[in-house]
C-alpha cells in the first residue's frame, strides 16, 4: 500500500482523526499529524489566554 500523505510504500495504514476528518496514513505520518494537532491546541490555548477568554457568550 502507498500512504496518500507521503507517498511511501508501507505494509499497513492506520486511521487517525485529524482536522475533524478521519485519515488513513502510515505510522510516521500519524506521529506528525498528532504533533501538529498538539501544537495547534497549544496555540489556541495561548491565544485564548492572551485575550482573557472566559468561555461562552454574553
Contact map, one row per residue, 1 for C-alpha under 8 A:
1110000011111000000000000000000000000000000000000000000000
1111001111000000000000000000000000000000000000000000000000
1111111111001000000000011100000000000000000000000000000000
0111111000000000000000011000000000000000000000000000000000
0011111000000000000000001000100000000000000000000000000000
0011111100000000000000000000100000000000000000000000000000
0111111110000000000000000000000000000000000000000000000000
0110011111000000000000000000000000000000000000000000000000
1110001111100000000000000000000000000000000000000000000000
1110000111111000000000000100000000000000000000000000000000
1000000011111000000000000000000000000000000000000000000000
1000000001111100000000000100000000000000000000000000000000
1010000001111110000000011110000000000000000000000000000000
0000000000011111000000011110010000000000000000000000000000
0000000000001111100001111000000000000000000000000000000000
0000000000000111110001111000010000000000000000000000000000
0000000000000011111111100000000000000000000000000000000000
0000000000000001111111100000000011001000000000000000000000
0000000000000000111110000000000000001000000000000000000000
0000000000000000111111000000000000000000000000000000000000
0000000000000000111111100000000000000000000000000000000000
0000000000000011110111110000000000000000000000000000000000
0000000000000011110011111000000000000000000000000000000000
0011000000001111000001111100000000000000000000000000000000
0011100000001111000000111110110000000000000000000000000000
0010000001011100000000011111110000000000000000000000000000
0000000000001100000000001111111000000000000000000000000000
0000000000000000000000000111111100000000000000000000000000
0000110000000000000000001111111110000000000000000000000000
0000000000000101000000001111111111000000000000000000000000
0000000000000000000000000011111111100000000000000000000000
0000000000000000000000000001111111110000000000000000000000
0000000000000000010000000000111111111000000000000000000000
0000000000000000010000000000011111111100000000000000000000
0000000000000000000000000000001111111110000000000000000000
0000000000000000000000000000000111111111000000000000000000
0000000000000000011000000000000011111111100000000000000000
0000000000000000000000000000000001111111110000000000000000
0000000000000000000000000000000000111111111000000000000000
0000000000000000000000000000000000011111111100000000000000
0000000000000000000000000000000000001111111110000000000000
0000000000000000000000000000000000000111111111000000000000
0000000000000000000000000000000000000011111111100000000000
0000000000000000000000000000000000000001111111110000000000
0000000000000000000000000000000000000000111111111000000000
0000000000000000000000000000000000000000011111111100000000
0000000000000000000000000000000000000000001111111110000000
0000000000000000000000000000000000000000000111111111100000
0000000000000000000000000000000000000000000011111111100000
0000000000000000000000000000000000000000000001111111100000
0000000000000000000000000000000000000000000000111111100000
0000000000000000000000000000000000000000000000011111110000
0000000000000000000000000000000000000000000000011111111000
0000000000000000000000000000000000000000000000000001111100
0000000000000000000000000000000000000000000000000000111110
0000000000000000000000000000000000000000000000000000011111
0000000000000000000000000000000000000000000000000000001111
0000000000000000000000000000000000000000000000000000000111
